[in-house]
Amino acid sequence: MTAADLTAWGVAPDWNPDWLLTERHRELREKIIELCAQEMRANAERSDDELRFPRRNLELLGEHGFLGLTVPERYGGLGGDHLSFALVAEAIARYGCASTAMCYVMHVAAVQAIMLRPTPALVDRYIRPLNTGRIGTLSYSDPRTGGHFWFPMSSAAERVDGQYRVRKSSSWTTSGGFADFYVIQTTSPDFTGYHDLSVFVVDAEAVAAKPSMWDALGLRGNQSGAVEVAAALLPPDRLVGPLGDGAESNDEVVDPWFLLGSSSVWNGIALGAVDIAKRHTTGKVHEDTGMRVADYPTVQDYVGEAVIDTNAARLAAYSLAGALDGATEHNQRVLEPGERARADYLHWCWQVKFSAAKNVTHVVDKMLHACGGSGYRRDMELERYLRDGKAGWVMGPSNEVLRQFVGRSVLLGFDAIDYWNQRVDQRVLAAETRKLDAEGKRALARRLLAEADGLSEPGGSRASGGADEEARG
C-alpha cells in the first residue's frame, strides 16, 4: 500500500486546516502517512491478535527521527514544536495504529519531562540514543488513587548513602514491560505533602511488569498494565530537576504534552473512523433501491456532523499547540525552576482533552451506525477505532475530573481547585456538624482532640486545613 492508496478513499485533504501549517509541518505529516502505509497500519491488527507490543512501529519512527521529534537538533533531535507533535500523533492514530500513537505520546511526554531539566548525564544516557529505537514512557498512575496521578500514594523516595532508593506502584503504564526507560513521579524524601513530589528516571531492569496479563476489550498491543518499582537504588543523576520539582513538572510538561498529544490521538481516531465509513458507504449499494449507503440523508447527516465536530476539536488542538509554541519559542526555550510557560495554558489543555475525548466517543459510535452490521466485521477495522476511541473519556484526568476542574474554577476561581486535597470546605463542615445533637458534637470534639494530639507528635505534622495552596492552571 502507498500513501496515496491509504488517503484516496478517506476524507479529502480539503478538510484539513492546512493554513495553520508551515511547509515543514506538511512534510512531517506526509512522511508519517508514508510510514503508516509502508508498515505501521499492517502491524496494528497483529499487535492485538498476537499480544505483540508495537515495537517495530516505534523502531520505524526512530529510524526516521520521530522518537526525537521534539528534541532540539543540538541533542540529535528533529527540533520539532508542539504543532509538529500534534500533527504526528494525529496522523499515526488516523492512518496507522492508535496503540502505537498512544505509546508514542507517552514516549514524547517522558522525553519532554527529561528535557525540562536537561543535564549532560540525562541527555547522554536517554536523549541522544533515541533514534536507535530506545523507547521511554511515563509511569504516573497509582493503584490507590486511579487517574488522580498527582497523588502518588504508593510511592516513596529516600536518601541512601548519597543515592536515592525509590519505589513506585503504577496501575496503568503504557508500554509497561517494554519501554527502555520510565519517568516516574514519587513523593520526595522528607515528604511534607502531596505538593512535594520528585521525578526520577528508572531503567527497564528495575521495573517489574506482567504484560501477558494485559487484555482490555481486546486492546492488547500497547501493554498498558501495572508496573512495579520495588526498591531501585538510583544515582543522583537520575533525579530530574531539584527535589520537590514534581508538581512544577506536572504543570509545565507532563500535563500539557500528554493532554495535547492524547487529544490529537482522539482526533486522529475520529477522522480514521470517518475515513472507513466513507470507504464503505460510497462503495456499498442496496440493489433493491439502487442507492449507495452514502446517498441516504441520514448517513450524510452523520458524516457531516462528525467532520464538523472533529474539525472543531482539531482547530482547538492546533490553536493550543500554537499558543504553547509561542510561549516556548517553538519548544526551544529552556525554563529555569520557577519559570512558567506551558503551565499558563493548563486550563486550555483541560478543555482540549475534554472536547476531543467527548467527540471521538460520539463519532465512532455514529460511524458504526452509518456502516450498519458491516461495521462489526474485523476486516473493516472500525471496531478497533471504536474501542480505542472509547478509552479517551476515562484516561486520566478523566472527563469527569476535567469538567469539575473547569466548572469549579470558572464559578469560584482557580484557587477553589483543591488539587492536593488540603483545604477544609467550611460550608460543608458547618452544615454537617449542625446535624449532630449535643452528644454527637461532644463525641466529635473528643475524636478531633485525640487526632490533634497525635498530629502534634514528631512526624505527625500535616498542612493546615485552611491553608491555601498555590492554584494550578
N, C-alpha and C positions, 0 to 999 in steps of 0.2 A: 504494500500500500504506500502511495506517495502522499505528501502533504496536500496536494491538490485533490486527490481522491477523498481524503478524510474531510476536507472542508466543503466539497462540492455539494453534498446532499444536506448540509445543515443550513442554519440561518445565514443569510448572505452577509458579507463584511460591511455592507451599507449600514448595518445596525450596530456597528462598533463606534464608540465616541472617540474616533482617532484624532480629532482636532486637539485633544489634550496631550498627545504623544509627540515625542521627538522621533527623528529618524532612527536613533539608537534604540529607543523603546520598541519601535516596529521590528527592527532587526532581531532583537532578543525574542520577541513573541514568535516571529516566523521560524527562528531556529528551534524553539521549543516545540512548535507544531510539527516540524520536520522530525524531531526525535520521537515524538508521540507516534507518528505514522510509521517510522522506521522500526520501532521495537516496543515502546512503552505500553501502547494500547493492547497489543497482543499478549503482553505479560500479565495484564490486570486480572483476567479470568483465571489464569493458572495460579496466581497468588492465593486466591480464595479456595480454589478446588484442592490444591495440594498443600495447604498450610505453609506457604512459601513467602518469606519476607521478601519485599521487592528490592532486594539489594542490587540486582542487575540494573534496574531502572535508576537507582541512585548512583551507581557507578557510572552509568551513561551520562548522567548530569555532571558528575565530577570530571569525566573525560573532556567535557566541553566547557568547563569552568564554572558551572552553575552552583556547585556546592560552595563556592566562594563569591557568589554573585554580589553580595553586599559588603564584601571586604575591600578596603582600599587597594589600589593597584600596587602600592609600595609594599604590601604584605602578600602579594601574589594573587589578589582577587580581581574581579571584573570592575570594581568601583561603582557598582550599581546603587541606585537610590531606592526610596520607598515605593515609587511608582513602578520601577522595574520589577521589584519583588511582587507587587500585587498582580501585575500582568502575567508573570511567570507562574505564580501559584494558580491563578485562574485558568490559564491555558493547560497546565498539566491536568487539572481536575476535569476540564471540559473535554479535551481531546485524548488524554492519556489514561491516567489511573488516579482516582480520587484517594485511594490509600497511599499511593506514592506522594500525592500532593500534600497530605497531612503529615507524613514523615518529613517531607521537605520543609514545611512550615515550622515544625518543631526543631528541625536542624538549624534553620536560619535564626530562629529565636535564641537557641543556645549559643550560636556563634556570636550574635549581637550582644548577648549578656556578657560574654568574654570581652568583646570589643568596646564595651562601655568603659572598662578599666583595663586596657591592654598593658601588659608588661612584656619585656623581652622573653621571659621564660614561658608565659602563656602563649604568646604569638608563635614562638618556635615549635612548641610542642603540639598545639592544637589548630592553629590557623594556617600556617604555611603549608602543611601537608594535606589540606582539604582536597585538592584536586587529584590526589592519589586514590580518592574514594573513601576517606575517613568520614564517618557519619557521627554527628552529635545529636543530642536530644535534651529536652528539659524533663526533669522529674520533680514536679512541684505538688502534685495532689497528695492527699493524706487519707488513710482509711478511716480516721476518726472524724474528719470534717468534710469529706467528699470534695465537691467542687470549690469549696471555700479554701483555696490553696494558700491563702495568706495566713492561715492558721496551721502551721506545720507541727501539730502536737505530737506526732510520732517521730520526732527528730531531736537531735541534740548535737552539740559540738563542745569539746573540752580541750584545754591545752594539756599536752603531754610531752615534756622534755623538748620544748621548742617546736613541737609539731601539733597537729590537730587530729583528734580522734572523733570521727563523725559517724552518726547512724541516721538512717533515713528509711522510712517505710512509705511507699507510694502505692496508691490504689490503682492508678491509671498512668501508664507511661508509654506513649507512642514510641515504637522501635525498641521496646523493652526486651532485653536479652540479645539484641542485635547491634545496637549502637556501639561505637568505639569509645565514646566518652559521654558523660552525663553531667549536666549542670544542675546542681541541686541546691535547694534552699533549706537551711536548718535554723533552729534557734541558736543564738550566739552563746559563746562562753560567758559566764556571769550574766545570764539571761535576766532581763528586767521586765519583759512584757512582749507581747506579740508584734510590737513595732520594732523590736530589737532582733533582727534576723541577719543572717550572713549567707554568702553564696560561695560554693566550692565547686571545683571540677573533679570528678571521680572517673578513673579509667574503668573499662569494662570488667577487668579482672576482679574488681572489688564489689561488683554488682551481681546479686543473685536474682534470677528470673525463671519462670516456668512457662515459656512461650507456647508449649503444646497445650496448655490449659485455656488459651485464648480462642474463643469462638463466640462472637456476638452477632446474632441474627445472620450468621453466615459470613460476617466480616472477619476474616482471619489473617489477611496479608499484612496489615500494619502492626500487628503484635502489640496491642495497647493494654496489656495486662499489668499485674502488680510486679513491682521490683522491690528489692531489699538491699540496703547497705548496712551490714551488721555492725561493723566496728572498724571502719577503714582508717588507717593511720596515714595522714596526708602531710607532706612537707608544706611549709608556709607559702611556697609559691603556687599552691593550688587554691589558695584563697583569692577570690575575685573581688578586688576593691578592699576597702578597710572593713574591719569587723563592724557589724551593725549597718552595713550598706544595703541589706536585702530589701527593705521597704522602698528605698530610693530606686534600686534596680528594678523592682516590680513596676513602679510608675514610669520609669524612664525608658525601659527597653522591653521587659517581658510582656507586659500588657499591650503596649502599642504594636509591637511587631507581631505578637501572636494574634491579637484581635483583628488587625488589618489582614494578616495572612489567612486566617481561618475564614474571615468574611469573603475574601477573594475565592477561596476554595468553594464556599457555598454558592457564590455567584457562578463559578465555572460549572458546578454540578447542575444548577438550574438551566444554564444555556445548553449543556450537553443533553439534558432531558428533552429540551425543545428541539434540538437537532435530530434526535432519534424520532420524536413524534412527527417532525416534518418528513423525514425519510419514509416513515411508514404510511402516514395519512395521504401523502401525494402519490404513493405507489399502489395503495390498496383500493381496488374498485369493487363496489357492490353491483354485481351483474343484474340484480333484479331491478335496480333503479337507474343503472348506467352512471352513477355518481361515484367519484372518488370520496374517500372519507374526508379529505380536506375540503370538499365542496360543501359540506354541511355547515350552516351558520354557527351552530353550537361549537363545533370544533374550531372554527375560525375565532370565535369569541375566547375560547380557552387559550389559544396560542397568542392572540393579540394582547390579552391581559397579562400573560406570562412574560412576554417580551417587554411590555411597558414597565411592569413592576420590577423585573430583573435589571433593566437598564437604569431604573431609578436607584436601585441598590448599587449597581456598578458605578454610577456617577458619584454617589456618596463616597464609595471606597476610593475612587480616583481622586476626588477632591480632598479627602482626608490625607491620602498619600502626598498630594501636592503641598498641603499645609505642613506636614512633617518634613518634607524636603526643604521647604522654605525656612523652617526653624533650625535645620541642621546643616545648611549649606549643601544640600543634596547628599546627606549622610557622610559628609566629610568633616564635620565639626567634632572635635574631641572635647567632651564635657569634664569639668572638674567636679569632684564631690560637692554637692550642694547646688550645682547649676541645673536649671530646668530648661527643657526644650520640648521634647515629645510629651512630657507629663502635663504640659499646659493644654493638651488636646485630648486628655484621657477621657473626659466625658463625651467627646465626639467618637472616640473608639468604641465606647459602650453602645452608642446609638447605631453605629455602622454594623457592629456584630449582631445586634438585636434584629435590625431590618433584614440583613442578609439571611440569617437563620430562619426567621419567620417566613420570608419569601420562598426560600428553597423548599420548605416543607409544603407550602401551598402549590408551588409549581410542579414538583414531581408528582404530587397527587393528581393534579389536573391532566398532566400528560399521560398518566396511566389511564385516566378516563377517556382521553382522546383516542388512545390506541386500542381501547376495548380489551377483550380477552387476550389478544396477541401480545399485549404489554406484559403479561405474566411469563412469556416464554423467555428462557435464559438467553437464547441466541439473539434476542433483540437488545440485550444489555440494559434495558430500562430498569429492571429490578435492582440492579446494583446501584444505580443512581438514586433510586427511591430509598434504599436502605442507608446509603452514605449520607444523603441529604438530611434524613431524619435525625442524624446524630448532632446536627448543628444546634438544635434547640437546647439540648441538655449539656453540651460541652461547657465546662466552667470558664468564666462565670456564666451560669445558665441564664436563659432569657428571663426567668422569674427574678433572679437576683439583679440583673441589669435593669429591668423595669422598675424594681424597687429603688435602686440607686438613683435613677433619673427622676422618678416621681418625687421621691423624698427631697432630693437636692433642689428641684425646681420649686417645690412648695415651701421648704423650710431652710434652704441654703445648704451649701456644701458641708458646712460644719455639722449638719444634722446626720451625716453618714458616719455612724459609729463603726468604723471599719474593723477595729480591733476589740469591739465589744467591751469598751472601757467605761462608758457613761451610764449612769442610772437615769432611767426615764422617770422623773419625779412625778409627772402627771399620773402615769400608770401606778406607780408605787403608792401615791396618796389614795387613788381610787380603790386599790386592793385592800390597803390597811383599814380603810373606812368600813369595810365589810366585816371586820373582826369585832367580836364582843370584847368586854374588858379582860376576861381571862385569856382569850386568844391573843390580845395585844401584849399581855404580860408574858405569855409563853414565847411570843416572837421576840420580845425585848431580851429575855433571858438567853435565847439562842444567839441573837446578834451580839450580845455582850461576850458570850463564850467564844464566838468566832473572832471578835475583835481582840480578845486576849491572846488567842492563838496567832493572829497576824502580827502582834507586837513582839513575838518571839523572834530570835535570829533566823533569817531565811524565810520568814513568813510575810515579808512586805508585799504589798500589792498596790497598783496605781489607784489613786482616789477615784471613787465612783463618780465624782462630779468634775474631775479634771478634764479639760478639753485637750483632745489630741489634735495634731495637725491634720487638717482635712485633706482627703485625697481628691484629685481631679481639679 
